[in-house]
Amino acid sequence: MQFDRHRSANVISWVISPVVVAPLAYLCIVMFGYRDDAARLAYISVLFSASILAPMLLIYGLKKIGKVSDYNISFREQRFLPLLVLVAVNFLGYEFMQQMHAPRFLGGILLFNAVNTVLILLVTLQWKISIHLFTFASSAALVFLQFGAQSLWLLSGVPLLMWARIELKAHNFMQTLVGSILGFAVMYLELKWWTGL
């Protein structure tokens, strides 16, 4: 059977998408890193609401009313409103975490998701960065911070996802590369600083 590059790239792009990757990272961090915390399911609920439920409902609604052309929001000009709403959602999630007296690391995830979404928003005003790669790399940084160097194998998925996004003509090489480097670096540095306070 002939290898279908476009279909394979599309599958990879959906499987390693922000609404899949981030929640999986959160699930691993909470269920293995905080397994003795009785409130761990509440933490998961807040993290999942901010990373899956809100983005999916928002994008579905915007697609339904014609504000975005596709579920990946391929056009840079259409990204401003969804990103702005996600900033608010993550700040709200952070406030929920504060009220629950969640571990500082978990609250920091939502706080810096909001901060980093603002960063992506500012970049998006001038240039199209890969949110797929940014999210994947920042999720890898979170897992690395929680579990150490043995989790760095996750970064082997970066070239595969870069290929998929480029093959689909969603991004060029620099947009995927910058998304990867920036995603890992900012999340790592922010949470390293945050947890050290």
Contacts in CASP RR format, 6 or more apart in sequence:
PFRMAT RR
TARGET T0000
AUTHOR 0000-0000-0000
METHOD contacts of the structure
MODEL  1
MQFDRHRSANVISWVISPVVVAPLAYLCIVMFGYRDDAARLAYISVLFSA
SILAPMLLIYGLKKIGKVSDYNISFREQRFLPLLVLVAVNFLGYEFMQQM
HAPRFLGGILLFNAVNTVLILLVTLQWKISIHLFTFASSAALVFLQFGAQ
SLWLLSGVPLLMWARIELKAHNFMQTLVGSILGFAVMYLELKWWTGL
5 167 0 8 1.000
6 167 0 8 1.000
6 168 0 8 1.000
8 164 0 8 1.000
8 167 0 8 1.000
9 163 0 8 1.000
9 164 0 8 1.000
9 165 0 8 1.000
9 167 0 8 1.000
9 168 0 8 1.000
10 164 0 8 1.000
10 168 0 8 1.000
12 160 0 8 1.000
12 161 0 8 1.000
12 163 0 8 1.000
12 164 0 8 1.000
13 72 0 8 1.000
13 132 0 8 1.000
13 161 0 8 1.000
13 164 0 8 1.000
13 165 0 8 1.000
13 168 0 8 1.000
13 170 0 8 1.000
14 20 0 8 1.000
16 132 0 8 1.000
16 136 0 8 1.000
16 157 0 8 1.000
16 160 0 8 1.000
16 161 0 8 1.000
16 164 0 8 1.000
17 72 0 8 1.000
17 132 0 8 1.000
18 51 0 8 1.000
18 55 0 8 1.000
18 131 0 8 1.000
18 132 0 8 1.000
18 135 0 8 1.000
18 136 0 8 1.000
19 51 0 8 1.000
19 52 0 8 1.000
19 55 0 8 1.000
19 56 0 8 1.000
21 135 0 8 1.000
21 136 0 8 1.000
21 139 0 8 1.000
22 51 0 8 1.000
22 52 0 8 1.000
22 135 0 8 1.000
22 139 0 8 1.000
23 47 0 8 1.000
23 48 0 8 1.000
23 51 0 8 1.000
23 52 0 8 1.000
24 139 0 8 1.000
25 139 0 8 1.000
25 140 0 8 1.000
25 142 0 8 1.000
25 143 0 8 1.000
26 44 0 8 1.000
26 47 0 8 1.000
26 48 0 8 1.000
26 51 0 8 1.000
26 109 0 8 1.000
26 142 0 8 1.000
27 44 0 8 1.000
28 143 0 8 1.000
28 146 0 8 1.000
28 147 0 8 1.000
29 105 0 8 1.000
29 106 0 8 1.000
29 109 0 8 1.000
29 142 0 8 1.000
29 143 0 8 1.000
29 146 0 8 1.000
30 40 0 8 1.000
30 43 0 8 1.000
30 44 0 8 1.000
30 47 0 8 1.000
30 106 0 8 1.000
31 40 0 8 1.000
31 44 0 8 1.000
32 147 0 8 1.000
33 146 0 8 1.000
33 147 0 8 1.000
34 40 0 8 1.000
34 43 0 8 1.000
34 103 0 8 1.000
34 106 0 8 1.000
37 43 0 8 1.000
37 103 0 8 1.000
39 100 0 8 1.000
39 102 0 8 1.000
42 100 0 8 1.000
43 97 0 8 1.000
43 100 0 8 1.000
43 102 0 8 1.000
43 103 0 8 1.000
43 106 0 8 1.000
46 93 0 8 1.000
46 96 0 8 1.000
46 97 0 8 1.000
46 100 0 8 1.000
46 102 0 8 1.000
46 110 0 8 1.000
47 106 0 8 1.000
47 109 0 8 1.000
47 110 0 8 1.000
49 93 0 8 1.000
50 89 0 8 1.000
50 90 0 8 1.000
50 92 0 8 1.000
50 93 0 8 1.000
50 110 0 8 1.000
50 113 0 8 1.000
51 113 0 8 1.000
54 85 0 8 1.000
54 86 0 8 1.000
54 89 0 8 1.000
55 82 0 8 1.000
55 86 0 8 1.000
55 89 0 8 1.000
58 82 0 8 1.000
58 85 0 8 1.000
58 86 0 8 1.000
59 68 0 8 1.000
59 71 0 8 1.000
59 73 0 8 1.000
59 82 0 8 1.000
60 71 0 8 1.000
61 67 0 8 1.000
62 68 0 8 1.000
62 81 0 8 1.000
62 82 0 8 1.000
63 69 0 8 1.000
63 70 0 8 1.000
63 71 0 8 1.000
67 78 0 8 1.000
67 81 0 8 1.000
68 75 0 8 1.000
68 78 0 8 1.000
68 82 0 8 1.000
69 75 0 8 1.000
69 78 0 8 1.000
72 170 0 8 1.000
73 79 0 8 1.000
73 82 0 8 1.000
74 170 0 8 1.000
76 124 0 8 1.000
76 127 0 8 1.000
76 128 0 8 1.000
79 121 0 8 1.000
79 124 0 8 1.000
79 131 0 8 1.000
80 121 0 8 1.000
80 124 0 8 1.000
80 125 0 8 1.000
83 117 0 8 1.000
83 120 0 8 1.000
83 121 0 8 1.000
83 124 0 8 1.000
84 121 0 8 1.000
86 113 0 8 1.000
86 114 0 8 1.000
86 117 0 8 1.000
87 114 0 8 1.000
87 117 0 8 1.000
87 118 0 8 1.000
87 121 0 8 1.000
88 114 0 8 1.000
90 110 0 8 1.000
90 111 0 8 1.000
90 113 0 8 1.000
90 114 0 8 1.000
90 117 0 8 1.000
91 110 0 8 1.000
91 111 0 8 1.000
91 114 0 8 1.000
93 110 0 8 1.000
94 107 0 8 1.000
94 108 0 8 1.000
94 110 0 8 1.000
94 111 0 8 1.000
94 114 0 8 1.000
97 106 0 8 1.000
97 107 0 8 1.000
97 108 0 8 1.000
97 110 0 8 1.000
98 107 0 8 1.000
104 194 0 8 1.000
104 195 0 8 1.000
104 197 0 8 1.000
105 145 0 8 1.000
105 146 0 8 1.000
105 191 0 8 1.000
105 194 0 8 1.000
105 195 0 8 1.000
108 190 0 8 1.000
108 191 0 8 1.000
108 194 0 8 1.000
109 142 0 8 1.000
109 191 0 8 1.000
111 194 0 8 1.000
112 186 0 8 1.000
112 187 0 8 1.000
112 190 0 8 1.000
112 191 0 8 1.000
112 194 0 8 1.000
115 190 0 8 1.000
116 134 0 8 1.000
116 138 0 8 1.000
116 183 0 8 1.000
116 186 0 8 1.000
116 187 0 8 1.000
116 190 0 8 1.000
119 182 0 8 1.000
119 186 0 8 1.000
120 129 0 8 1.000
120 131 0 8 1.000
120 134 0 8 1.000
123 129 0 8 1.000
127 175 0 8 1.000
128 171 0 8 1.000
128 175 0 8 1.000
129 175 0 8 1.000
129 178 0 8 1.000
129 179 0 8 1.000
129 182 0 8 1.000
130 162 0 8 1.000
130 165 0 8 1.000
130 170 0 8 1.000
130 171 0 8 1.000
130 175 0 8 1.000
130 176 0 8 1.000
130 178 0 8 1.000
130 179 0 8 1.000
130 180 0 8 1.000
132 161 0 8 1.000
132 165 0 8 1.000
132 170 0 8 1.000
132 176 0 8 1.000
133 158 0 8 1.000
133 161 0 8 1.000
133 162 0 8 1.000
133 165 0 8 1.000
133 171 0 8 1.000
133 176 0 8 1.000
133 177 0 8 1.000
133 179 0 8 1.000
133 180 0 8 1.000
133 183 0 8 1.000
134 179 0 8 1.000
134 180 0 8 1.000
134 182 0 8 1.000
134 183 0 8 1.000
135 183 0 8 1.000
136 157 0 8 1.000
136 158 0 8 1.000
136 161 0 8 1.000
136 180 0 8 1.000
137 155 0 8 1.000
137 158 0 8 1.000
137 179 0 8 1.000
137 180 0 8 1.000
137 181 0 8 1.000
137 182 0 8 1.000
137 183 0 8 1.000
137 184 0 8 1.000
137 187 0 8 1.000
138 183 0 8 1.000
138 184 0 8 1.000
138 186 0 8 1.000
138 187 0 8 1.000
139 154 0 8 1.000
140 151 0 8 1.000
140 152 0 8 1.000
140 154 0 8 1.000
140 155 0 8 1.000
140 158 0 8 1.000
140 184 0 8 1.000
141 183 0 8 1.000
141 184 0 8 1.000
141 185 0 8 1.000
141 187 0 8 1.000
141 188 0 8 1.000
141 191 0 8 1.000
142 187 0 8 1.000
142 191 0 8 1.000
143 151 0 8 1.000
143 154 0 8 1.000
144 151 0 8 1.000
144 152 0 8 1.000
144 154 0 8 1.000
144 188 0 8 1.000
145 188 0 8 1.000
145 191 0 8 1.000
145 192 0 8 1.000
145 195 0 8 1.000
155 184 0 8 1.000
158 180 0 8 1.000
161 176 0 8 1.000
162 173 0 8 1.000
162 176 0 8 1.000
162 177 0 8 1.000
162 180 0 8 1.000
165 171 0 8 1.000
165 175 0 8 1.000
165 176 0 8 1.000
166 172 0 8 1.000
166 173 0 8 1.000
166 176 0 8 1.000
END
